[in-house]
């Protein structure tokens, strides 16, 4: 059953032992003996004393392999067998006996059409054949590993399954597409792995899997073989409803959260909440507060806590910090069952230089540009994706689809879109390269963003794409066939900067800066806007929202309540960062929990109640969201009262029966007998007042506002109210009196 024939030549022997043999599949495994009706099996198993071959079909022993080299080379011939068959190897070690299924007997599992789309930049599901995927080959289950490294001399799979020996599992190379693969039946879920790459300079480097769906924490930073089990979703009703409604005509009040610091546990407050605890605590809180959406700051694996997730290394791997991918799916599922949408902060603008990451992945600038004038980001010391390379486009496009398809996220908020659009972003003259037409626009990134948005909206009905874009780039939310970028929404960074600048001013000076709260309405309908006050506004010495405001504590809280009232009343969807809803005093610290103990104090509890009631009003009145992006949904009653720093406006729905009037006073002055125009000939009632005592105000409130036939502010009639100090008043038609259409 064995033969002493020379199964290896000397050069091959040395190359295998040194791990230098690239075309290893042509040598190891089962092959036809030249000019013979026999089959030859070769294997390299370090530390083995003896190796026997067994047929997988019937379990019978078919050969003993001869030791060719005492470092682990074995070979043997099976006579009178012409057709290759599946086999296992029984390996005897000094202290144990193991049975393995030889990975070198399996052919390629790569589909030509997948590879074509991958190279074209149109592949939406590259993660299904790149990375580590559970598959079957010839009835045998195992993990298929595949990585793109076209300029590598050799790629080996190393991990717990082979004692991290790069000689054991050299991968099959496909020169036409730069992919390396190996099918490993002996791999188990939870095992760590990396790719050992010999680059074109002969240097040995270790890289994590770019498509890994789980990763080990630092400093190991290994990739993790995922579990085989599929999650059973229970959100079909949510997805159906999402697909059937127009988000632009629906309420959208978003609570931005960093899961690592919303709340913590443990004696020292240094332990993260896991997904089950977040299900038990965060979801009920969001529901109680009336938010319609959660937006998670980046959860793709990031080694450095201080990056808050904005420097991800494992773009496909949900971070280990809160649990495994099944836990994340359960969290999103639970949100959907409570009618809460979940958005993900996504980072396609740049990636860090960590040695185990994408940087010079195969020894060459594979994912980034070679020229630092294109490939390096000067602000963040990170690298910029090469959006013109098809395989990089597919990497990013597939990643966006991955989060929506596999985790049922309801949309993506793209970070730092401005840095993608402009070649000279944060660069001086001579530090950037113009495009082919001599301009500053990054044409390749623009085309990628258009493709991305087109594909997401086509593949995921009802999902949305949101741009953080801080310039005046035209048509960010216009359809791509109309020359736009195709986003669903854009953060209104201009409104945010202007309004926070106004907030910082002493009330006595606000009359000179009235435009900072009115100018946004000049351009409010040029894009589909979200009014956002995000995490960026409460870090890096900027202070919390509360501490931006001058005056004593009473004035700070009153001003912030009035500001939120103005924000909720104006056109545009809403987003605030966690902690703002109860007026966190200190600026956000990612290393600790929010200061929930503040809710024992009345002003903070009053602020939380105010935001909750704003959300409830928002949900109850279509006039606050239905015509957000149409001029017919908003009307200034008075935008020029800079002397009193009072802003008055009306919001309308499609139905004339639903409208609200907002009066916002941004000084401590009380105004008695203040006349306000009334859109319909009816008495009005005060439905919200931020100065109510229950919110911590001075209780300057109104009851019935009687309609008078005195034209005012462009209306046929008007009424008199008392305007509270630093307060927001919301009026609605008194439903106890029959509505008369004007």
N, C-alpha and C positions, 0 to 999 in steps of 0.2 A: 504493500500500500504506500510505500515511500520510495524515493529514489535519491541517489546521491549526486544527481546531475548538477552542474554549476548553474544555479538559478539566477545569479547576479554576476555581472562582470565587475571587475575591481573598482572601476570608476563609479559605477552605479552604486555599488555597496557603500563607498565612502560618501557619496552625495546624499544618500538616504540617511546615513548615520549622522551627518552634519546638518541635516535639514536643508540642504541646498538644492534638492531635486524638485523642480517646479512641476513638471508634467507627471505627477506621481500616480495619477489614475491610469496612466498607460502601463504602469509597472505593478503596483500593488493591486490586490483583489484577485478575481478569477479571470484567466485569459486562455485562449486556445494556444496550445503548443504548436509552434511552426512545423509544418510538414508532418503532423501527427494527428491522431484521433483522440488525443488526451487533453485534459484540462489541467492548468497549472494555477496553484494558489500561492500568492506571496503576501506576507504581512510583516509589519514592524511593530512589535509590542515590547516595550522596554521592561526589563526585569523578569520576563517570562522564562521558565525552565523548560516547558513543553507546551506544544499547541496541537490540538486535534480538530479535525473538520467534521461537522455533522450536517446532514441535510435538514433544512427547516421543514420540508414537506412531510417527512416520515420520522425525523429524529434519529436516523441511523448514522453511525459513524462511517465516514467515507475515506478518511486519510489521517495519517500522522504526518505532521510537517517536520522537516529536518531543520535543525539549528544551523543557519548559515554563518551567523556571527553572534558571539556571546553578548553583544549589546542589544539583541532583540530582533534580528532578522531571521525569519523562518520561511520555508517554502516546501512545496510537495506537489507531486503529480498524481492525478486520478485517472487511471487508464480506462479505455473503452467508454469514455463519456465525451460526447461531441457538443451538446447544447449546455450552456451555462445554467446553473440553478442556484436558488437561494440557499445560503448556508450560515451556520454559526460557528464560532471558534471557542472551544473549551480550552482555557488558558490556565496552566498550573504555575503558580507563583511559589516562592519559598514558604509562605505562611497561609496561602489560600488558593482556592480554585474558583475561577469566574467564567461565565459564559457571556460572550459578546457577539453581536451581529456586526460583521465587518462592514464599515461604511463605504469601503472602496469597491463593493460589488454593485452599487446602485448608480444608475445613469443620471443625467441632468434632469432637474425638475423645473427648469426655467422655461416659460412659454414665450415663443418668439413674438407674439403680438404684444405681450406685456412689455417686453424689452424695447420694441419699436416705439410704443407710446412713451416709455420712460425717456428715451433719447430725444424724442420730439418735444418733450416738455409738456405733454398733455395727459400724463398718467395721474389718475386720481386715487389709485389704491396701491401705490408702490409698496406700502407696508405689508401687503398680503403676500409678497414674494421676496422682499428684502427684509433683513433683520432675522429674527428667530421665530419661525412659524411651525406649529404642529401640523404635520402632513402624513400622508400614507404613500408609500412607494411599493408597488407589487404586493400589497396586502400587509406590509410591515409599517407600524407606526413609529414615528420618530420626529425629530426637530430638524427642519431644513434651515440652514444658516446661509445667508447670502449678503454680500457686501460689494459696493462699487468702489474699486481702487484701480483704475486703468493703468496707472504708471508704476505700480508696485512690481518688484521683481518676484516676490512670493508673499502669499498671505496664508497664515496658519490660524486655525481656531484653537485657542487655549482656554482652559477652565478647570473647574472642579472635577470634571469627568476624565481628564487626562493628566492630572497633577501639574497643569500649566506647562506642559512640555510641548514646545512649538514643533517638534519633529513628529509628533503623533498624528496630527490631523491637518496636514497640508491640504489646502482647498483646490478645487478644480477651477482653472482659469479659462475665461471666454475672451479671447483677444478682440473679437469683433465688437464687444460692448463694454469691456472692462469689468465685468462681474466675476466674482469668485464665489463658489458655493460648495457645500458639503452637506449630506444628509446623515444625521447621527441618531441611530436607533437607541443608543445607550444613554442619551441625555435625559435628565429629569427636571421637572419644574422646580424652580427655586435655586438651581445651580448658577454660580457666577461664571461669566465668560468675558473674554475680550478677543480682539484680533491682533495677532503678532505680525507686523508688516516689515518686510525688508524693502526699503525704498530704492529709488534708482541710483542712490549713492552707496548702497550697500549697508546703510545704517538700519539698525533694528529698533522699531518703535512699537509701542502698544497703544491701541486705540479702543475706546468703547464703541459699541455698535450705534451708528447714527439713527438706526430705526428701532432700537431697543424700546420696549414698552414698559420696562421696569429697570431701575438702576439702584445699585448699592450706594449708601451714603458715603460722603468723603471720610477718610482719605482714600478708601479703596476704589470708589468710582467705577466698579465693574458693572457690566450689563447683567441682567437677570433673565433666565429662561422663564417665560410666563406660565401660568397655570393653564390647563387644558379646558377647564369648565367654562361654559358660556353663561352669561347672565340672562335671566329671564325677566324681561321688561314688563312693566305694568302701566305704561303711560300712553297706550294707544289712543285713548280719548283725547288726551292733551295734544298729541301730535296731529290728530285729525282736526281738532279745533284750531290749532296754530296755522294749519295749511289753508283753512277756509276764511280766516279773518285778515283784514288789512291792519298791520301794526301801526301804520301812519295815522289811522283813524281810531286807534285804540289807546287806552291809558298805558303809560309806560313810566313808572316811577322806580328808579333803580337804586339799590343799596350796594355800594362798592365795598368789597370786603377783602382783607388779607387774612386768610384762614389761620395763619401762624400767630396772629396777634389780636384777633377779635376777642377771644377769651383763652386763658390758659388754666391749667390745673396743676396739682402737686403742691407740696408744702411750701416750696419756694416760688411757685408760679412759673416754673421753667419747662413744663410739659405741655405739648400740643394736645388739643382736643382731637380725637380720632373721628372718622366719618360717622360712626354711630352716635357719638356724643354731639356732633354737629347736627345730625338729624333730630336729636332730642332737644337741642337748645337753640340753634341758629334758625332753623326753619320755622318753629312756632313764633319766634321773635319777629321774623320778617313778616309772617302772616298777620300777627297782632298789630304790627306797625303799619300795615296797609301797603307795603311796597309790592309792586307787581313783578319785579325782576331782581335777581341777585347778579352782580358782576364780580367774578372771582379774579383777583390779581393773579399773574401767571403761576400756573401750577406745574408746568413742565420742569423736569428736574434741574435744579440749580445748586451747585456746590456751596456758593457763598451766600449766607443768610442776608448779608447787607445789600445784596442786589435786589431783594424783594421778589426775585423770580424773573427780573428783566434781563438777566444774563444766563439764559438757559443753555445747558450742555446737552441734555437729553430731550430734544424737542418732542419726541413721541412718548416719553416716559412721564407718567404722573408721579409727582414727588412722593417719596417714601414717608414724608413727615406725618401724614394723616391716615395712612393705611395703603392698601393695595388698590389696583384698578377696579376690582369688584366693589370695594367700599365706595369709591368715587361714583360708580354707576348707581349704586343703591342710593347715594345722597341725591343725585340729580333726579332719579326716579321718584324719590320721596318729595322733592320740590314740585315736580310736575303733578303729582297726586294732590298737592295742596294749591294748585293753580299758580305756581311761582315759576317764571321763566329763569333760565340760567345762562348767562353770557360769560365768555372766557376772554380774558386779556391775552392777546397772542402777539408774539414778538418775531416778525419776519424781517425786521430792518437790520439786524446785526447779530453777531454771536461772539462769545468771549474766546480768549486765546488759550484756555486751559489745555495742557498737553494731551489729555486723553480725549479731547473733543475734535471738532471739525477742522481746526487749524492745520493746514498742510497735511491733510489726512493721509495721503499715500506718499508723502514726501514732496508733493507738488501742491500748488494753490488750486485745489480741486473745487471747493465750495466758494472760495473768495477770489478776488482779483490779485494778480501778481503785482501790479503796480500799486504801491501804497496810496497814491493820489486817487485811486478808485476803490481800493480794498480795505483801507483802514479808516476807522471813525475817530477823528481827533478829540471829540468830547469825552468819549467813554472808553478809549483805548481798547476798542473791539474791532472786529472784522466785518466787512460788508459782503453780503451774498452777491455772487455773480449772477444777476437775474437774466443775463443773456444766454446762459448755458442751459440746455434742455434738461439735463439730469438734475440740475439745481432747482429749476422751475418745478419739476415733478416732485422733488423732495418736499418743497414748500406747499405746493398744491395738494399733494396727498396728505400732508400733515394737517392742513386746514380741514380737509374732508374727514380725516381720521377722528378728530375731536367731535365733529357733528354726527358722523355715522356710528362710531363705536360707543360714544358717551352721551349722545342725544343732547349736546349743548344746543342752545337756541340761537346762537350767533357768536360772532367773534368781534372783539374790539381790537383794531390793529394799532399797536403802539408806534409812535414816532414816524408816521406816514410822511411828514414833511422831509425828513432826512432821506427818504427813499426817492422823493420826487426831484430833488435838486442835486446836481453833481457838485455844486459849490457850497453845499450846506455846511456851515461852521468852518469854512475854509477861506483863506486869503488868496489874493491873486498869485498865481504860480503854484498853488497847492492843489489844483484840480485840473482835470482834463475835460475839455468841451466835448459835446456829442458830435456826431458826423456832420451836423449842419452848423457847428460852431456855437451852439447854444448851451445853456446851463441845465436844461431838462434831462433827466435820466430816462431816456426813451425806453430802454429795456425794462426798467422797473415799472414804468407807466403801463407798458403792454402786459406785464405780468399781473399787475393789479386789476386791469380790465378783465383778463382771462380768469383770474381768481374769482372775482365777483360774479361774472357770468356763470361759471361752473357751480358756485355755491348756490346761487338762487335757482338754478335749473334742477339741481340734485336734491335740495332740501327745502321743500315748500314751507313757507312761513318763517324760515330762519332769516336772520338779518346780519348785515356787515356794517361795522361802525368804524369810522376813521377818526383818529386823533390827528388832526391836521391844523396847524397853527398859522398858516399863511392865507393869502387871498387866492389860492389856486382855484380857477373857475371850474364849476361843474363837478365837484367831488361826488355829489349825490345825484348827478344826472345819469341817465341810462347811457351805456357805452355806444349804442347806435345813434345817440345824439351828441356824441363827442365827450361824454363825461367819463368819470372813472368807474361809475356803477355801484358806489356804496349806497347803503340804505339810509344811513345817518352820518352826520358829522358833529363832533363836539364843537360847541360854540366857544372857542377859546377867546375871541374878542370880547364877548359878553362877560365871560368869567374875569378876564383881566380888568375890564372897565369897572365892573360892579364891585370887585374886591378893592380896587383902588378907591372907589367912592366910600366903601365901608370903613376904610381906615381914617377918613377925614373927620375932623371935629365938626359936629353939627352946625356950628356957626359959619363954617366955610363951605358947607355942602351946596349952598345956593349958587356958588360960583362954578360948580362942577355938575350941574343938573344933567348935562348931556351924557354923563357917564352911565346913567341909568335909562336913557332914552335912545341913545344912538343905535343900539342893537336892533331896534325895531325898523330902522332904515333899511337894513339888509336881511331882516329875519326870514324873508321868503325866497332868498336867492339859493338856499340850500335846505335840506331836511335836517334841522338842528336838534341837538340835545343840549340843554342847559346843564352844565356839569361843574360841580365843585369837588374835585377829586383829591386823592392822596397827595398829589404834587403840591397842593396849596397849603399843606399843614406839616411840612418837613423842612429840613435843611435851614433851620433858623427862621422860617417864615412865621412860626407860631401857629397856634390853633385859630379857628375862626373867631372864637370869643376874644382872644387876646389881640386880634387885629383891630378891634373896635376901641376907640377912646372913651373915656368917661369912667364913672364908678360902676360897680357891679350891676346895679339896676339898669343903667343905661346900656351896658354891654348886652345883657340878656334881652332887653326890649328891642334893641336895634337888630339883633340877630333874628328874633322872631319876625319882625317886620320884613327883614330881608328875605327870609324864607317865604313869607306870604307873597311878596312881590315875585319871587322866582316861580312859585307854583302857579301864580296867576298869569304870567306872561306866556306867549306861545313857545312851544318847544317841549320835548320830553324832558324828564328830570333825572338827575343823578347827584347823590351826595355820598361822601365817604363815611365809613363807619365812625361812630363817635360824635360826628357833627350833630346827629339827631338829639343828643342830650347835652350838647355844648361841652365837650371834653375841654378841660382847661389847658392841659399841656399839649404841645405838639406831638404828633404820632411817633411812637417808638416801636420799631418792628420787633424788638427783643422782649416785649412784655405785653400783657393784656391791656385792653382799654380800661379806663378808670371807672368801672361799674359802680364802685362805692359812692360815686358822686350822686347817684340817684336817691340817696337818702336825704338829700338837700332839696328843698322845694323849688328853687329856680331851675335846677337841672331836670327834675321831674316834670316841671311845667313845660320846659322846652321839648322834652320827649312827647308829652301829651299833645303839644301844638303840632309837631310834625305828623304824629299819628292822625290828628283830626284834619290836617291839610290833605293827607293821603285819602282819608275817607271821603272828604268833600270832592276830591279829584275823581275818585271812582264813581261817585254818585251823579256827577254832572258832566254829560258829554260835551258841554260847551267848553270845558277845560282841556279837551284833547282832540275832539272830533275834527275840528277845522284848524288844527295847529299850523298847517302849512298852506293855508288859504287866507287871503286878506279879509275875507268876509267873516272870519272867526274872531277878529280883534278890532277894537276901536278905541282910540284915545278919546277920553272925555276932556282931559286937560293934561298935556305933556309940557306946558310952558310955565307952570307955577313954581318957578325956581325961587321966588321970594320966600315962599313958605316951605319949599322942599316937599311938596305934596304931589303925588302921582295918582291920577284917576283914569281908569279905563274899564271897558266892558268886554266880556267874552261871550261869544255866541256859538250855538250848536246849529246843526242842519235844521232842526225844528225851532221855530221862532218862540216856542213856549219855554225853552231852556236858555237862560242867560244869567250871568252874574256880573256884579259891579264891584270893583276893587278900588279902595282908597287907601293909599299908603303914605304915612307921614314919617319923614326921616329926621325930624327934630323933636326936642322935648316939649315943644309948645302945644298946648291944647287949643283947639279951634272950635268955638261954640257957633251954632247956627251957620254951619258951613253948607253951602248949597252945592248940590250935585245933580247933574242931569240924569233923568230916568227914561229908559228906552220905551217903556210901556205905561199906559195910563192906569196904573195900579199902585196900591200901597206896597211897600217893600219891608222886609224884615232883615235883621242882622243875623246871618247864619254863622259867622265866625268873627271874632274880634281878638286879636293877639294881646290886647290890654286887659282881657278878662282876668279876674283875680285868680281863677284856677290855673292860669298859665304863669302866674307871678306878676301880673300887671297891676295897674292902679285902679282898675275897674271903671274906667270911663267908657261906658257902653251905651248902646241905643236899643230901643224897643221897636215900635212901629215907625217907619219913615213914611209920612203921608204924602201922597201925590198932590202936587199943586200945578195948576195950569199956567206955569211961568216958564217960558222957554229958557234953556240954559245948556251950555256946552253942546250945542247942535241938536239938542232934544226938544220936543214940543212941551215937555213938562219937566219938573224937577222936585226935589225935596230937601229938607234941612236935616243935617246930622251933626253930632258932636264928634270931632276927629280926635282920637286919643293921642297922647304923646308917644312918639316912636312906636307907632302902632299900625296894624293892618286891619281894615274893616272890609268884610265881604257881605254884600247885600244880594238878596234874591226876592223875587215876587212872592208876596204873601199868598200862599196857596189856599188860605181860607176864604179869599175873595176871588170871584170868578175872573179869569184872565181875559182881558180885552186886547185884541191884536191892534197895534197902532197902525 
